[in-house]
């Protein structure tokens, strides 16, 4: 990395300001295996913030769809979990049960 490509930026946090104090705490308590440096964490946070902000400006319903998608994913996970834990009746053969579960999953995948 050439020195002319490196830009230094100084940050100062006022710990009396609640928002700045929280930001400082996040930086101090970051997952150092994922974010080995402040630069990696700050770069990702700034990029994600502005990318999300530009998506919201371009598509006012982006956030609503994002929440709906997360809700549908939780419902599908709950249904899958419930289907896998259903007791098998003695009359139902294992192959028929498996076929029904696969058909249900195929149907549910149409929503995700």
ChimeraX attribute file (.defattr): number of C-alpha atoms within 10 A of each C-alpha:
attribute: neighborCount
match mode: 1-to-1
recipient: residues
	/A:1	5
	/A:2	5
	/A:3	6
	/A:4	6
	/A:5	6
	/A:6	8
	/A:7	6
	/A:8	5
	/A:9	6
	/A:10	4
	/A:11	6
	/A:12	7
	/A:13	12
	/A:14	10
	/A:15	13
	/A:16	8
	/A:17	9
	/A:18	10
	/A:19	12
	/A:20	14
	/A:21	14
	/A:22	13
	/A:23	13
	/A:24	17
	/A:25	12
	/A:26	12
	/A:27	16
	/A:28	11
	/A:29	9
	/A:30	15
	/A:31	12
	/A:32	12
	/A:33	7
	/A:34	9
	/A:35	14
	/A:36	11
	/A:37	13
	/A:38	13
	/A:39	11
	/A:40	11
	/A:41	18
	/A:42	13
	/A:43	11
	/A:44	12
	/A:45	12
	/A:46	11
	/A:47	12
	/A:48	12
	/A:49	11
	/A:50	11
	/A:51	12
	/A:52	14
	/A:53	12
	/A:54	11
	/A:55	13
	/A:56	13
	/A:57	11
	/A:58	10
	/A:59	10
	/A:60	10
	/A:61	11
	/A:62	14
	/A:63	13
	/A:64	10
	/A:65	11
	/A:66	10
	/A:67	11
	/A:68	12
	/A:69	14
	/A:70	13
	/A:71	12
	/A:72	14
	/A:73	15
	/A:74	12
	/A:75	13
	/A:76	17
	/A:77	13
	/A:78	12
	/A:79	15
	/A:80	15
	/A:81	11
	/A:82	10
	/A:83	14
	/A:84	12
	/A:85	9
	/A:86	8
	/A:87	7
	/A:88	11
	/A:89	9
	/A:90	7
	/A:91	6
	/A:92	9
	/A:93	10
	/A:94	12
	/A:95	9
	/A:96	10
	/A:97	13
	/A:98	12
	/A:99	11
	/A:100	13
	/A:101	15
	/A:102	12
	/A:103	12
	/A:104	14
	/A:105	15
	/A:106	11
	/A:107	11
	/A:108	16
	/A:109	11
	/A:110	7
	/A:111	10
	/A:112	10
